[in-house]
């Protein structure tokens, strides 16, 4: 086989998804990794999503791509984690951030695949949509700069909610608009009109009003509230406190709607991990999603007056703030997450946890022991060995000195002996002389 140029290879690797996107005007692929546990958990749900959309006649086609095999394509779509779900519509790609359930994904696909702004031509259609949706945004009026802004906001936030346009005649007689054109939101059994001078940008107003006045909060809802940068008032479930906060959310809407979102949460496990502490049940907590600060009342709340006073204390800064996103809190968060992970592993599989954490600790302990014992050894073992052999460094030096002295003495004595020998040779005995 011939190795193609890099650009051609890249296009060839992208060909399956490019063909899929070209053939289908609206498609919803899942980018997954074979080793990802969440992807394996989503697999049966994803199959049901495909069956549901096909049986309902939806134009959206469901697909999936191994992002590890087609990493270039995944990077082009900004895939940073697994699984990632995106709806591709023309040149636009919409991220799905909701719960990974069949109904939620199917509803997202049908909402985003359709027009950004849907028409409500009759009263019957308006009443039908009011029954289906808890929150309904409607534009009323003809062509105007406000309509252009509304269309842009609808294209941006269609991933969260529906947008409609309708003539004023489809509304009930109880709905009166001060002027046209207008943008109206219907929710909580009432309607509210966008005011360009008081509500700032239309996008911010829609992003805030897309939530009901009081709702049940979970992890996904809290994440969406965090994107709005608002403050959330939550009650850990209790019927009396729940009814109390519902009254405040309804009766004090004009005072607190711009700054607070009211709701409740079942149980305290999630909120405990969020604030890295322990919240008793029942209790009221105000969470600032923009800087991760939270506020707790100084005394138990039993009346609506106490609750309103507590909220006003948060607004005017007299209530004590806890948490935050400073460096110390970030360090605490890392330590808390590490401890929580270790504890969860020990609870789920004690033997595996002992192996995972015990083996590295054992190796580190042996290394430390070896280093400490090596530092404390001053050569005493070698000295002991030499002593056992009867030799030490000092004794060896003494022997060497003695040997050198003997050599010097020998050198000094050597010449004198030679001279004596010569003298002996030079002198003769008297008898030898007589003989001569």
C-alpha positions in Angstrom: 0.0 0.0 0.0 1.2 3.5 -0.8 1.3 6.1 2.0 -0.8 9.0 1.1 0.1 12.6 1.9 -0.8 13.8 5.3 -3.6 16.1 4.2 -5.2 13.3 2.1 -4.8 10.8 5.0 -6.6 13.3 7.3 -9.5 13.7 4.9 -9.6 9.9 4.4 -9.9 9.4 8.2 -12.6 12.0 8.4 -14.6 10.5 5.5 -17.1 8.4 7.5 -18.4 11.3 9.5 -18.2 13.7 6.6 -20.3 11.4 4.5 -22.7 10.9 7.4 -23.1 14.7 7.9 -23.4 15.4 4.2 -26.1 12.7 3.7 -28.1 13.9 6.8 -29.0 17.6 7.1 -29.5 17.1 10.8 -27.5 14.5 12.7 -26.6 13.8 16.3 -23.4 11.9 16.7 -21.9 10.6 19.9 -18.2 10.9 20.3 -17.0 8.1 22.6 -13.9 6.2 23.7 -13.9 2.3 23.9 -12.4 2.3 27.4 -14.9 5.0 28.8 -17.3 3.6 31.4 -19.8 6.4 31.0 -19.9 5.6 27.2 -20.6 2.0 27.9 -23.4 3.0 30.3 -24.9 5.3 27.6 -24.8 2.6 24.9 -28.3 1.1 25.5 -29.8 4.5 25.9 -28.2 5.7 22.7 -29.7 2.7 20.9 -33.2 3.6 22.2 -32.7 7.2 21.1 -32.0 6.0 17.5 -35.1 3.7 17.6 -37.3 6.5 19.0 -36.2 9.2 16.5 -36.6 6.8 13.5 -40.0 5.5 14.5 -41.3 9.1 15.1 -40.2 10.1 11.6 -37.7 12.7 12.8 -35.2 13.9 10.2 -32.4 13.6 12.8 -30.1 10.7 12.2 -28.2 9.1 15.1 -24.6 8.0 14.8 -21.5 7.5 16.9 -17.8 7.8 16.3 -14.7 6.5 18.1 -13.0 9.7 19.0 -9.7 7.9 19.8 -9.6 6.5 16.3 -10.7 9.7 14.6 -8.9 12.1 16.9 -8.5 14.8 14.1 -12.3 14.9 13.6 -12.9 15.0 17.3 -10.5 17.9 17.7 -12.3 19.8 14.9 -15.5 19.6 16.9 -13.9 20.5 20.2 -14.4 17.2 21.9 -12.7 17.4 25.4 -14.4 14.5 27.2 -16.4 11.3 26.7 -19.1 10.9 25.9 -19.8 14.1 24.0 -23.1 14.6 22.2 -23.5 17.2 19.5 -26.3 18.0 17.2 -25.1 19.1 13.8 -27.4 21.4 11.8 -25.9 22.9 8.7 -22.7 24.8 9.7 -23.7 24.8 13.4 -22.9 22.3 16.2 -25.0 22.4 19.3 -23.7 20.8 22.5 -25.9 18.7 24.7 -25.4 19.2 28.4 -28.6 17.7 29.9 -29.3 14.4 31.6 -28.3 11.3 29.6 -31.7 9.8 29.4 -33.7 8.8 26.3 -36.5 11.3 26.7 -34.2 14.2 27.4 -32.0 13.5 24.4 -34.9 12.9 22.0 -36.6 16.1 23.2 -33.3 18.0 22.7 -32.9 16.6 19.1 -36.4 17.5 18.1 -36.2 21.0 19.6 -32.8 21.9 18.0 -33.5 20.2 14.6 -36.6 22.3 14.0 -36.7 26.1 13.4 -35.3 28.3 16.0 -38.6 30.3 16.2 -41.8 28.4 15.7 -45.1 30.0 14.8 -48.3 29.9 16.8 -51.0 30.9 14.4 -54.1 30.1 16.5 -55.5 30.0 20.0 -55.8 26.3 20.0 -52.1 25.9 19.1 -51.1 28.4 21.8 -53.2 26.6 24.5 -51.7 23.3 23.3 -48.1 24.6 23.8 -49.0 26.1 27.1 -50.0 22.6 28.4 -46.8 21.0 27.0 -44.2 23.5 28.2 -43.6 25.0 31.7 -41.8 28.0 30.2 -42.9 29.6 27.0 -41.2 32.5 25.2 -43.3 34.4 22.6 -42.5 37.3 20.3 -45.4 39.5 19.4 -45.3 42.1 16.6 -44.0 42.7 13.1 -40.5 43.3 11.7 -38.3 45.3 14.1 -34.8 45.4 15.6 -36.3 43.6 18.7 -37.3 40.7 16.4 -33.8 40.4 15.0 -32.4 40.2 18.5 -35.0 37.7 19.4 -34.1 35.5 16.5 -30.4 35.7 17.4 -31.1 34.7 21.0 -33.3 31.9 19.9 -30.5 30.5 17.7 -28.2 30.6 20.7 -30.4 29.3 23.5 -32.5 26.8 21.5 -30.5 24.1 23.3 -32.4 25.0 26.5 -35.9 26.0 25.7 -38.4 26.7 22.9 -39.1 30.0 21.2 -42.3 31.0 19.5 -43.9 34.0 17.6 -47.6 34.7 17.6 -50.1 37.5 16.9 -51.6 39.2 19.9 -55.0 37.8 19.1 -54.0 34.2 20.2 -53.5 35.3 23.8 -56.3 35.2 26.4 -58.1 38.4 27.1 -56.4 38.6 30.5 -53.0 39.2 28.8 -52.5 42.8 28.0 -49.3 44.2 26.5 -48.2 47.8 27.1 -46.8 48.1 23.6 -45.7 46.2 20.5 -43.4 44.7 19.6 -42.9 42.7 22.8 -41.3 39.6 24.1 -43.4 37.7 26.7 -42.6 34.7 28.9 -45.4 32.5 30.3 -44.6 30.5 33.4 -45.8 29.8 36.9 -49.4 30.6 35.9 -48.5 34.2 35.0 -46.7 36.2 32.2 -43.9 38.7 32.3 -42.8 41.2 29.6 -39.2 42.1 28.7 -38.3 45.7 29.4 -35.3 46.8 27.4 -34.4 49.6 29.9 -34.8 47.6 33.1 -33.8 44.1 32.1 -30.5 44.9 30.2 -29.8 42.6 27.3 -32.4 40.2 25.9 -30.1 37.3 26.1 -29.5 37.7 29.8 -33.2 38.2 30.5 -34.1 35.0 28.6 -31.3 33.1 30.2 -32.6 34.1 33.6 -36.4 33.6 32.9 -36.0 30.2 31.3 -36.3 28.7 34.8 -39.5 28.4 36.7 -39.8 30.5 39.8 -39.5 27.5 42.0 -38.0 24.2 40.9 -36.4 20.9 42.0 -32.7 21.3 41.8 -30.2 18.5 40.8 -26.7 18.5 39.5 -27.6 19.4 35.9 -29.9 22.2 37.0 -27.3 23.6 39.3 -24.8 23.5 36.5 -27.1 25.5 34.2 -27.8 28.0 37.0 -24.0 28.4 37.4 -23.8 29.5 33.7 -26.3 32.3 34.4 -24.1 33.5 37.3 -27.1 33.8 39.6 -27.6 33.1 43.3 -29.6 30.0 44.2 -31.7 29.6 47.4 -32.1 25.9 48.2 -33.8 24.0 50.9 -32.8 20.5 51.8 -36.2 18.8 51.5 -38.7 19.5 54.2 -42.4 20.1 53.6 -42.7 23.1 55.9 -39.6 24.9 54.6 -40.5 24.0 51.0 -44.0 25.6 51.3 -42.3 28.7 53.0 -39.8 29.2 50.2 -42.5 28.7 47.5 -44.5 31.5 49.1 -41.5 33.8 49.2 -40.7 33.0 45.5 -44.2 33.9 44.5 -45.0 36.9 46.7 -41.6 38.5 46.6 -40.9 37.9 42.9 -40.4 41.6 42.2 -37.9 42.0 45.0 -35.8 38.9 44.5 -36.3 37.6 41.0 -33.4 39.5 39.5 -30.9 38.1 42.0 -32.2 34.7 43.3 -33.5 31.4 42.0 -35.6 29.4 44.5 -35.8 25.6 44.7 -35.3 22.5 46.8 -33.0 19.5 46.7 -33.7 16.0 47.9 -31.1 14.8 50.5 -27.9 16.5 51.5 -25.2 14.4 49.9 -24.7 16.6 46.9 -24.7 19.9 48.8 -22.3 18.4 51.4 -19.8 17.6 48.6 -20.3 21.1 47.2 -19.6 23.0 50.3 -17.1 20.5 51.7 -19.1 20.3 54.9 -22.2 18.9 56.6 -25.6 20.4 56.2 -28.3 19.2 58.6 -31.8 18.2 57.3 -33.9 20.3 57.0 -32.0 23.5 56.4 -31.9 26.6 54.1 -28.7 27.5 52.2 -28.0 30.3 49.7 -25.4 29.4 47.1 -23.7 32.0 44.9 -22.9 30.1 41.8 -20.6 32.8 40.4 -17.9 32.6 43.2 -18.9 29.4 45.1 -19.8 31.3 48.3 -22.6 30.0 50.4 -24.6 31.5 53.3 -26.3 29.7 56.2 -28.8 31.3 58.6 -27.5 32.0 62.1 -30.6 30.5 63.6 -33.3 28.1 62.4 -35.8 29.6 60.0 -39.5 29.1 61.0 -41.4 32.0 59.6 -41.5 33.9 56.3 -40.3 37.1 58.0 -37.1 35.3 59.1 -36.5 34.0 55.6 -37.0 37.4 54.0 -34.7 38.9 56.6 -32.0 36.3 55.9 -32.2 37.0 52.1 -32.0 40.7 52.6 -28.9 40.1 54.8 -27.3 38.4 51.9 -28.2 41.2 49.6 -26.8 44.0 51.9 -23.7 42.1 52.9 -24.5 41.6 56.6 -24.8 37.8 56.3 -21.5 35.9 56.8 -20.2 34.4 53.6 -18.5 31.0 53.6 -16.4 29.2 51.0 -15.4 31.0 47.9 -13.0 30.4 45.0 -9.7 31.6 46.6 -6.4 29.7 46.6 -7.0 28.3 50.0 -10.4 27.0 49.1 -9.0 25.5 45.9 -6.4 23.6 47.9 -9.1 22.4 50.3 -11.2 21.3 47.3 -8.3 19.2 45.9 -7.7 17.6 49.3 -11.5 17.0 49.8 -11.9 15.4 46.3 -8.8 13.2 46.9 -10.2 12.1 50.3 -13.6 11.5 48.9 -12.2 9.4 46.0 -10.1 7.3 48.3 -13.1 6.7 50.7 -15.4 5.8 47.9 -12.9 3.2 46.6 -12.5 1.7 50.0 -16.3 1.5 50.5 -16.9 -0.1 47.1 -13.9 -2.5 47.0 -11.8 -2.7 50.1 -9.4 -5.3 48.8 -8.7 -3.4 45.6 -8.2 -0.2 47.6 -5.7 -1.9 49.9 -3.7 -3.2 46.9 -3.8 0.2 45.0 -2.8 2.3 48.0 -0.9 -0.3 50.1 1.6 -1.4 47.4 2.9 2.1 46.6 3.2 2.9 50.3 5.1 -0.4 50.9 7.5 0.4 48.1 8.1 3.9 49.4 8.6 2.6 52.9 11.3 0.2 51.8 13.0 2.9 49.9 13.0 5.2 52.9 14.3 2.4 55.1 17.1 1.7 52.7 18.1 5.3 52.5 18.1 5.8 56.3 20.2 2.6 57.0 22.7 3.6 54.3 23.2 7.0 55.8 23.7 5.7 59.3 26.4 3.2 58.2 29.8 4.9 58.8 32.0 2.1 57.6 31.9 0.2 60.9 31.3 -3.1 59.1 34.6 -2.7 57.2 36.5 -1.8 60.4 35.0 -4.8 62.2 36.1 -7.0 59.3 39.6 -5.7 59.4 39.7 -6.1 63.2 38.6 -9.7 62.7 41.6 -10.2 60.3 43.9 -8.6 62.9 44.5 -5.5 60.8 43.5 -1.9 61.0 44.5 1.2 59.2 46.6 2.4 62.1 48.4 -1.0 62.4 49.1 -1.0 58.7 50.6 2.4 58.9 52.8 1.4 61.8 54.1 -1.6 60.0 54.8 0.5 56.9 56.8 3.0 59.0 58.8 0.2 60.7 59.6 -1.3 57.3 60.8 2.1 56.0 63.1 2.5 59.1 64.6 -0.9 58.6 65.3 -0.1 54.9 67.0 3.2 55.9 69.1 1.5 58.5 70.2 -1.1 56.0 71.2 1.6 53.5 73.2 3.4 56.2 75.1 0.3 57.3 75.9 -0.9 53.8 78.8 1.5 52.8 80.7 1.0 56.2 80.8 -2.7 55.6 82.2 -2.1 52.1 85.0 0.1 53.4 86.0 -2.4 56.0 86.2 -5.1 53.4 88.5 -2.9 51.3 90.7 -2.2 54.3 90.9 -5.9 55.0 91.8 -6.6 51.5 94.5 -3.9 51.6 96.3 -5.2 54.7 98.2 -8.6 54.9 99.2 -10.9 57.7 102.9 -11.0 58.8 103.3 -14.6 57.8 102.1 -13.8 54.3 104.7 -11.0 54.2 107.5 -13.5 55.3 106.4 -15.9 52.6 106.6 -13.1 50.1 
